[in-house]
Amino acid sequence: MTTTQTGYQAVITQEVEAHRKAEYPVHPVFLNRWSSRAFEAKEVTNETLYTILEAARWAPSSSNLQPWRFIVAKTEEQKQKFQTFIKPNNQLWTVHAPVLVLILSHKLRQDGELNGAHAFDAGAAWASIAFQAHLLGLATRAVGGYEKDKAREVLQVPADYELHAVIALGYRGARETLSAEFQERELPNGRRSLNESIIEGSF
Ligand SMILES: Cc1cc2nc3c(=O)[nH]c(=O)nc-3n(C[C@H](O)[C@H](O)[C@H](O)COP(=O)(O)O)c2cc1C
């Protein structure tokens, strides 16, 4: 385990350190969060769930419109509904997630015109969920592999809302509980180098 050069108290876990190297000394929370497919059967209390969604409430948004919405599935009945639109390869593991949350965004401004930032802002809300969950000792994984039209119909989502990802949320489970194919992929992954994402000045 190491601490960063900036004196943060938090440490990078050994498992993460083996797979992820920061090029600059970011807070360890950015490396330690990684998406899980394995979840413990342990319940996520409402206090914990709403604390995680509270973090998203404070995400920045264009004109402070807060276009994000969260459809929460925590009862067996609600989660089974979600499974009707999640694609089979994702059903295999999301079926064990204690909570599923569909992130939506309202596409329109108050004057009825398009809010061009609705998806960008919903992305900020998702990031807040992922990091707050991690800080509370939980894991998340976003799922884009689901049938949007079916989800819209099953959950009766109005046309002026866009559907983004389903978030699987819970306490990280043992890798061994997954199929062999998923076990192999149950690891913190890497990133391309920072300079491949930065365009200085203009393209
Ligand atoms: C919008 C979005 C959609 C995703 N869809 C899926 C999915 O359908 N199935 C899956 O197993 N993981 C999915 N992921 C998880 C990504 O593969 C994962 O976040 C990425 O590999 C980076 O790994 P990390 O989150 O562990 O850092 C999705 C992530 C995002 C943000």
Boltz pocket constraint, residues with backbone or C-beta under 6 A from the ligand:
constraints:
  - pocket:
      binder: B
      contacts: [[A, 33], [A, 34], [A, 35], [A, 36], [A, 90], [A, 141], [A, 142], [A, 143], [A, 144], [A, 145], [A, 146], [A, 165], [A, 187], [A, 188], [A, 189]]
      max_distance: 6.0
